[in-house]
Amino acid sequence: MLNTALKYFLEVVNTGSLTVAAQALHVAPSAVSRMIRKLEDEYSTVLFDRHARGMVLTESGELLAAYARRAYLEAERARSDIRDLSQVGQRMVKISANQAFGRDLLPRLIGEFRRIEPSVHFQLDILQSAEVNRRVREGKDDIGVSYGLSAPEGVHVQYVGILPVCAIMPPEHPLAARATVSMQEVAAHPVALMGHGSTIRFIVELCCMHEGIDLNVIMTSNNMGALQNFSRTYGPIIFGSRLTVQAAIQRGELVAVPITNADLHQRHFHIQTMLGRELPASITRFVQAIIKEVAAET
């Protein structure tokens, strides 16, 4: 359990304000300020730069914040493991992920996991890769699953792999029966793309630029579900991994045909947890469940 000074310190870190932190802690601002000064005296350093816009961590403050977050999570881990042993109480696993993993794969794995461990509850947020990395790095989420062209920073990478990029289309599409297709063949048909900022959009456009391919893009969207519905109903090709649309494939609504162009296979996905944190047993078991599922596709 965190001591009072570190607890108050973390609240100021999270809110960026002595006043707001005091309100959240139900104490006077002077009490919070006193605890911050106590820590600064103890470590002989300045932890915050005071600005008109709020309290901003110094480099020393960043180091202490990382330690305090780990200490808080370790205390939560101990409570969780004790509950594991006693079979009482509820446990919460917080996950952030890209749409590619969060729309289909993770909800399915959560459902399967809870059949075995119904006392475990989950929170799943769908975010961009940079935000997934930030939240895991800061200890706000227990697990992050995201694509990236480089390794995420400041976290422990539990698993890294590449999922083949596929051309996804309804089963009646002219290319649907093919074992593989090239991007040149895809270019002869209408396509729909994820919006700018997604890694799949970046590598598709990079491949087309390198090979002089012009795609017939009839729709873009920042929502993979909208693209899947559009492809299923109106037939354009979309891009992603087989795992992204596994449920639709099982229902016979879509097929996923691997694309042969080498430029499309440089996008890695990472399963990440907080650096230096010893994970609770329930989180470790769920990480292993994700790894088992994705390893079968890589």
Secondary structure by P-SEA (a helix, b strand, c coil): cccaaaaaaaaaaacccaaaaaaaacccaaaaaaaaaaaaaaacccccccccccbbbcaaaaaaaaaaaaaaaaaaaaaaaaaaaacbbbbbbbbbbcccccccaaaaaaaaaaaacccccbbbbbbcaaaaaaaaaaccccbbbbccccccccccccccccccccccccccccccccccccaaaaaabbbbbcccccaaaaaaaaaaaaaccccccccccccaaaaaaaaaccbbbbbbcccccaaaaaaccbbbbbbcccccccbbbbbcccccccccaaaaaaaaaaaaaaaaac
